[in-house]
Amino acid sequence: MTMDEEITICPICHHNLDNSGKYEDHMNDVEIDCNYCGKYTLHGWQIKNRFPTKNNENHPDEELSIIIRQHYEQDNKRVIITENNLDELRKSIYIPNNPIELIDKIMQYINNKVKYIHETINIPFSDSPLLFLKNQEELQKMLKFLSQLKYINYRKYEDGFKCSLRLGGWEYLLKLKSKSDSKQVFVAMRISDDMELKNLYDNAISPAIIDTGFTPCRIDMKEHNEKICDKIIAEIKKSNFMVADFTGQSCNVYYEAGFAMGLGKTVIFCCKKDEVENLKFDTRQYNHILWDNIEGLKKALIDRISATIKK
């Protein structure tokens, strides 16, 4: 069945499926092409019933829309959604929830589109999920914020916003480029003789970082003559991003993760699954990789780094 007059909205984000969209019902599968979510398939009658296309009185699932779009852009193939994989899919992408990280994402997006100094680019409303934003209202708020910082000029048009970089924006992008050029990854974790934590680093964290094209840095493994606090701060500043494992609830890990976030660096949060209730309130809100075995953590880290870190 092709899209008809009754089926006009995406069942995930509830935006209209216009002439460039698609809805095809193959009984057990529904294929949808949405400008906001990307291309995805609802596989199985249970998931189809969860996201109806007719008489849908549910609220739009804007976070799921972001996750689907991120996977579609990353892999360039249709995202398959089933009743069995829905929960894992929701956990698979870290959605930034602080303005520093969102600024980085938007400025990188603009940088990828701008070809010359005074060029004006289009940011369609439909790219809101691509920028980790739930809707066009959030997009407008972030663009207004960037304008107040004197990074951009922008104005609204029918289907989105027109945007151009100001001098402050070009300066910001130069700093962003020097930060993202680093291949070093700072690892914050409890330093202990515990064999499980040793295996955690040797067989999961370190190889996951190396397999994704980066170099791990753990401060107790580097030779230096400086004060340890000064060396930690210097190495965090030099790093592209941080992997922080909170297993054991070390105060140092909380401090180092907070310092990295204050610098605008991405922090990938990890914790052993049976310790999740011990996480402090400050970090519990973030999307942690919860692990119960070494191999599972390695795979999850590779997936998270590949999905969220630009090489």
C-alpha positions as CSV (number, residue, x, y, z in Angstrom):
1,M,0.0,0.0,0.0
2,T,1.3,3.4,-0.9
3,M,0.8,6.7,0.9
4,D,-2.8,7.8,0.6
5,E,-4.9,10.7,1.9
6,E,-5.4,9.0,5.3
7,I,-1.7,8.3,5.9
8,T,-0.1,11.7,5.9
9,I,2.1,11.8,9.0
10,C,5.3,10.0,10.1
11,P,4.2,7.7,13.0
12,I,7.4,8.7,15.0
13,C,7.8,12.5,14.6
14,H,4.2,13.3,13.4
15,H,5.5,15.5,10.6
16,N,3.7,15.4,7.3
17,L,5.0,12.9,4.7
18,D,5.1,15.3,1.8
19,N,5.9,14.5,-1.9
20,S,9.4,13.5,-1.0
21,G,8.2,11.1,1.8
22,K,7.1,7.5,1.5
23,Y,4.8,5.1,3.4
24,E,4.5,1.5,2.2
25,D,2.7,-1.2,4.1
26,H,3.9,-4.7,3.3
27,M,1.6,-6.4,5.9
28,N,4.4,-7.3,8.5
29,D,6.6,-4.4,7.6
30,V,6.0,-0.7,7.1
31,E,8.6,1.3,5.2
32,I,8.7,5.0,5.9
33,D,10.9,7.7,4.3
34,C,10.7,10.9,6.4
35,N,12.6,14.1,5.9
36,Y,13.0,14.4,9.7
37,C,13.7,10.8,10.8
38,G,15.3,9.5,7.7
39,K,14.4,6.1,6.3
40,Y,13.2,3.4,8.6
41,T,11.1,0.2,8.8
42,L,8.6,-0.8,11.5
43,H,9.0,-4.6,11.5
44,G,6.3,-6.7,13.1
45,W,2.6,-6.1,14.1
46,Q,3.5,-5.2,17.7
47,I,5.7,-2.3,16.8
48,K,3.3,-1.2,14.1
49,N,0.5,-1.0,16.7
50,R,2.8,1.0,19.0
51,F,3.3,3.7,16.3
52,P,0.0,3.9,14.4
53,T,-0.3,6.1,11.4
54,K,-4.0,6.6,11.7
55,N,-5.9,8.3,14.6
56,N,-2.5,8.7,16.4
57,E,-3.2,10.5,19.6
58,N,0.2,9.8,21.1
59,H,2.7,12.6,21.4
60,P,5.5,12.6,18.8
61,D,8.5,10.6,20.0
62,E,11.1,13.3,19.3
63,E,14.0,11.6,21.0
64,L,13.5,8.4,18.9
65,S,13.3,10.6,15.8
66,I,16.8,12.0,16.7
67,I,18.2,8.5,17.3
68,I,16.8,7.1,14.0
69,R,18.1,10.1,12.0
70,Q,21.6,9.7,13.6
71,H,21.7,6.0,12.7
72,Y,20.4,6.7,9.2
73,E,23.0,9.4,8.5
74,Q,25.8,7.4,10.0
75,D,25.1,4.1,8.2
76,N,23.3,5.4,5.1
77,K,20.8,2.6,5.3
78,R,17.3,2.0,6.4
79,V,16.9,1.6,10.2
80,I,15.0,-1.5,11.3
81,I,12.8,-1.0,14.4
82,T,11.3,-4.0,16.1
83,E,9.6,-4.6,19.4
84,N,12.7,-6.5,20.5
85,N,15.3,-3.9,19.6
86,L,13.4,-0.7,20.5
87,D,14.8,-0.4,24.1
88,E,18.4,-1.0,22.9
89,L,17.9,1.5,20.0
90,R,16.9,4.2,22.5
91,K,20.1,3.7,24.4
92,S,22.4,3.5,21.4
93,I,22.9,7.2,20.8
94,Y,24.0,9.8,23.3
95,I,21.8,12.9,23.0
96,P,23.7,16.0,24.3
97,N,21.7,18.0,26.8
98,N,24.0,20.9,27.5
99,P,24.5,24.0,25.3
100,I,28.2,23.6,24.9
101,E,27.9,20.2,23.2
102,L,25.0,21.4,21.1
103,I,27.0,24.5,20.0
104,D,29.8,22.2,18.8
105,K,27.3,20.0,16.8
106,I,25.6,23.0,15.1
107,M,28.9,24.8,14.3
108,Q,30.3,21.6,12.8
109,Y,27.2,21.2,10.7
110,I,27.5,24.8,9.4
111,N,31.2,24.3,8.8
112,N,30.5,21.3,6.6
113,K,28.1,23.3,4.5
114,V,30.0,26.6,4.1
115,K,32.2,26.7,1.1
116,Y,33.4,30.4,1.2
117,I,33.5,33.3,3.7
118,H,30.3,35.2,3.0
119,E,28.2,32.3,1.9
120,T,24.6,32.0,3.3
121,I,23.5,28.4,3.9
122,N,20.1,26.9,4.5
123,I,19.2,24.9,7.6
124,P,15.9,23.2,7.0
125,F,13.5,22.5,9.9
126,S,13.9,18.8,9.0
127,D,17.5,18.8,10.0
128,S,16.6,19.5,13.7
129,P,17.0,15.8,14.6
130,L,20.3,15.7,12.8
131,L,21.5,18.5,15.2
132,F,20.2,16.6,18.2
133,L,17.3,19.0,18.6
134,K,13.7,17.9,19.1
135,N,11.9,20.5,16.9
136,Q,12.2,23.8,15.0
137,E,11.5,25.8,18.2
138,E,14.7,24.3,19.8
139,L,16.6,25.0,16.6
140,Q,15.5,28.6,16.6
141,K,16.5,29.0,20.3
142,M,20.0,27.6,19.6
143,L,20.5,29.8,16.5
144,K,19.4,32.9,18.5
145,F,21.9,31.9,21.2
146,L,24.7,31.6,18.5
147,S,23.7,35.0,17.2
148,Q,23.9,36.5,20.6
149,L,27.4,35.0,20.9
150,K,28.2,36.8,17.6
151,Y,29.0,33.5,15.9
152,I,26.3,33.7,13.2
153,N,23.7,35.8,11.5
154,Y,20.4,34.1,10.7
155,R,16.9,34.7,9.5
156,K,13.8,32.5,9.1
157,Y,12.4,31.5,5.8
158,E,9.5,29.2,4.8
159,D,11.1,25.8,5.4
160,G,13.9,26.7,7.8
161,F,16.6,29.2,8.5
162,K,19.2,31.0,6.4
163,C,22.5,31.4,8.2
164,S,26.0,32.9,7.6
165,L,29.1,32.9,9.8
166,R,30.4,36.0,11.5
167,L,34.1,36.5,12.5
168,G,33.4,35.1,16.0
169,G,32.0,31.9,14.3
170,W,35.1,31.5,12.2
171,E,37.3,31.9,15.3
172,Y,35.2,29.3,17.1
173,L,35.6,26.8,14.2
174,L,39.4,27.2,14.2
175,K,39.4,26.3,17.9
176,L,37.0,23.4,17.3
177,K,39.3,22.1,14.5
178,S,42.4,22.1,16.7
179,K,40.5,20.3,19.4
180,S,39.1,17.6,17.1
181,D,42.4,17.1,15.4
182,S,43.8,15.4,18.5
183,K,43.8,11.6,18.5
184,Q,44.3,11.4,22.2
185,V,41.5,10.1,24.5
186,F,41.8,10.7,28.2
187,V,40.6,7.7,30.3
188,A,39.3,8.5,33.7
189,M,38.7,5.5,35.9
190,R,39.5,4.2,39.4
191,I,43.2,3.4,39.8
192,S,43.4,0.1,41.6
193,D,45.1,-3.3,41.7
194,D,41.7,-4.9,41.3
195,M,42.1,-7.4,38.4
196,E,38.6,-6.7,37.1
197,L,39.4,-3.0,36.6
198,K,42.8,-3.9,35.1
199,N,41.0,-6.2,32.6
200,L,38.4,-3.5,32.0
201,Y,41.1,-1.2,30.7
202,D,43.4,-3.7,29.0
203,N,40.6,-5.7,27.2
204,A,37.8,-3.2,26.7
205,I,38.5,0.5,27.1
206,S,42.0,0.6,25.5
207,P,41.3,-1.7,22.5
208,A,38.0,0.0,21.8
209,I,39.7,3.4,21.6
210,I,42.5,2.0,19.4
211,D,40.1,0.2,17.1
212,T,38.3,3.5,16.4
213,G,41.5,5.2,15.4
214,F,42.4,7.0,18.7
215,T,45.1,6.7,21.3
216,P,44.2,6.1,25.0
217,C,45.8,8.2,27.7
218,R,45.7,7.0,31.3
219,I,47.7,9.3,33.6
220,D,49.2,6.5,35.8
221,M,50.7,5.0,32.7
222,K,52.6,8.1,31.5
223,E,56.1,9.0,32.7
224,H,56.3,12.6,33.9
225,N,58.0,14.9,36.5
226,E,55.0,17.2,37.1
227,K,52.5,17.4,39.9
228,I,49.8,14.8,39.2
229,C,47.0,17.3,39.2
230,D,48.8,19.6,36.7
231,K,49.5,16.6,34.5
232,I,45.9,15.5,34.5
233,I,44.6,18.9,33.6
234,A,47.2,19.2,30.8
235,E,46.4,15.8,29.3
236,I,42.6,16.4,29.4
237,K,43.1,19.7,27.6
238,K,45.2,17.9,24.9
239,S,42.6,15.2,24.4
240,N,39.8,15.0,21.8
241,F,37.3,13.5,24.3
242,M,37.1,11.4,27.5
243,V,36.0,7.9,28.4
244,A,35.0,7.9,32.1
245,D,34.2,4.7,34.0
246,F,32.5,5.4,37.3
247,T,32.8,1.8,38.6
248,G,34.1,2.1,42.2
249,Q,32.7,5.6,42.5
250,S,36.1,7.4,42.5
251,C,35.9,11.1,43.4
252,N,38.7,11.8,41.0
253,V,36.7,10.4,38.0
254,Y,33.8,12.8,38.9
255,Y,36.2,15.7,39.0
256,E,38.0,14.8,35.8
257,A,34.7,14.3,33.9
258,G,33.4,17.6,35.2
259,F,36.6,19.4,34.1
260,A,36.4,17.9,30.6
261,M,32.8,18.9,30.2
262,G,33.6,22.4,31.3
263,L,36.1,22.6,28.4
264,G,33.3,21.5,26.1
265,K,34.8,18.1,25.5
266,T,32.6,15.0,24.9
267,V,32.6,12.6,27.9
268,I,31.5,9.0,27.3
269,F,30.1,7.8,30.6
270,C,30.4,4.1,31.7
271,C,29.6,2.1,34.8
272,K,29.2,-1.5,35.8
273,K,25.5,-2.3,35.7
274,D,25.2,-3.5,39.3
275,E,26.6,-0.1,40.5
276,V,24.3,2.2,38.7
277,E,22.3,2.9,41.8
278,N,25.5,4.3,43.4
279,L,26.0,7.0,40.7
280,K,25.9,10.5,42.0
281,F,22.9,12.7,41.1
282,D,25.1,15.0,39.0
283,T,26.0,12.4,36.5
284,R,23.0,9.9,36.7
285,Q,21.1,12.0,34.2
286,Y,23.7,11.2,31.5
287,N,23.4,8.2,29.1
288,H,25.8,5.7,30.7
289,I,27.1,2.6,29.0
290,L,26.1,0.0,31.6
291,W,28.3,-3.1,31.3
292,D,28.3,-6.5,32.9
293,N,31.0,-8.1,30.9
294,I,34.3,-6.9,29.3
295,E,33.4,-7.9,25.7
296,G,30.1,-6.2,25.9
297,L,31.7,-2.9,27.1
298,K,34.3,-3.1,24.3
299,K,31.6,-3.4,21.6
300,A,29.4,-0.7,23.2
301,L,32.3,1.7,23.4
302,I,33.2,1.1,19.7
303,D,29.6,1.8,18.7
304,R,29.4,4.9,20.9
305,I,32.7,6.4,19.7
306,S,31.9,5.7,16.1
307,A,28.4,7.3,16.4
308,T,29.3,10.4,18.3
309,I,32.9,11.4,17.7
310,K,34.0,13.0,14.4
311,K,37.4,11.8,13.1
